[in-house]
Amino acid sequence: MKYIYGLYASLVIVFLVQLANMTIFDDSYSGIATFISLGVFIIGTAFFVSVTRLKISEKE
């Protein structure tokens, strides 16, 4: 269940980065914000996949 919280936390971080870019920086750093969001998404997905594979291998 902890991996679901990690995936949700990465989603929240992505939205906060985009929100800060639009409101605080007036969309000036959209490329950098998109790059950061993509990095957080990839790290969160890798974490989710690795934990899911670990759970499957424990069942076997």
JOSULDA-V259470 format. One line per field, one symbol per residue. ss: DSSP state (2 for helix, 1 for strand, 0 for the rest). burial: + if it has 24 or more other C-alpha atoms within 12 Angstrom, else -. Layout:
BEGIN
ss = ???
burial = ???
END
This chain:
BEGIN
ss = 022222222222222222222220000002222222222222222222222222222220
burial = ------+--+--++--++--------------++--+--++--+---+------------
END
